[in-house]
Amino acid sequence: ACGLAVWLAACPWNGLAQERPAPAASASAGQYVVLTLSGKAEFARAGTTNWLAATVNQTLAVGDRFRTAEKCRATIRLPNLTVIRVNEGTSLEIHKTVGAAEKPGFSLWTGMAYFFGRGKPGEMNVRTPMATAAIRGTEFNIEVGDDGRTTITLLEGEMDIASEMGDMPLKAGEQIALRSGLPPAKTSVV
């Protein structure tokens, strides 16, 4: 919890948005769009292995993969207008949940991503090597280590976590740490 607070406080997100902002006439709100970029990031279209340099205002689609290099940070806007701040060394894939209503989603393989939604809490699913989180909330952080260990911090909203060790609800102000072969460790966030 302390590490998250230090990371959020130390991240120059305001400066990041000023470095290379997306133009006012950016892609439509129904797409995944790279809003800001500081450093080197790459994307690969669904079904390909060809990685290309990502740029501000880059649109991404379901099945695309996105990764940030060392000392890189990026901000991505989802179709539901949730904004994701992606830290260096992050690798993710865009997916959607199919059902009564399609919802945005991600597979976060490594790295750290902070999610913030304005207005009505949105629903989405995020998969990591250790768990799948069904999220009904507006603000949360997910960190995935190189070994798959996953730490999820829910600041606002609700979440249902499904892992190899069982299912567990998460409420605002709680954090869960998931490690292979160990029961989930839930704590309060101050």
Salt bridges, closest charged atoms under 4 A:
GLU42 OE2 - LYS40 NZ 3.78
GLU42 OE1 - ARG67 NE 2.77
ASP64 OD2 - ARG45 NH1 2.50
GLU102 OE1 - LYS96 NZ 3.21
GLU123 OE1 - LYS103 NZ 3.18
ASP147 OD1 - ARG149 NH1 2.81
GLU158 OE1 - ARG136 NH2 3.58
ASP160 OD2 - ARG136 NH1 3.22
GLU174 OE1 - LYS186 NZ 3.63
